[in-house]
Amino acid sequence: MPNSDLLPSLLSKLYENQLALEASIMEISNWVEQRGSADVAENVRGALSAIDNNEEFIKLTLAVLMAPD
């Protein structure tokens, strides 16, 4: 398998990791909020918005990279 063929697979795995981290961090922010630190939880959710904002572009780009020529 040429190295250029590995790039879409690598990016896909990195994207999966990013989504798993987002879910984990969201769970932690919910836990923090339940313990009375709503400001901290809101700051965390605000930082996670970058992942949400970029998600569709990443999915579409991965689809193009993985499509047969």
Rosetta blueprint (number, residue, H / E / L):
1 M L
2 P L
3 N H
4 S H
5 D H
6 L H
7 L H
8 P H
9 S H
10 L H
11 L H
12 S H
13 K H
14 L H
15 Y H
16 E H
17 N H
18 Q H
19 L H
20 A H
21 L H
22 E H
23 A H
24 S H
25 I H
26 M H
27 E H
28 I H
29 S H
30 N H
31 W H
32 V H
33 E H
34 Q H
35 R L
36 G L
37 S L
38 A H
39 D H
40 V H
41 A H
42 E H
43 N H
44 V H
45 R H
46 G H
47 A H
48 L H
49 S H
50 A H
51 I H
52 D H
53 N H
54 N H
55 E H
56 E H
57 F H
58 I H
59 K H
60 L H
61 T H
62 L H
63 A H
64 V H
65 L H
66 M H
67 A L
68 P L
69 D L
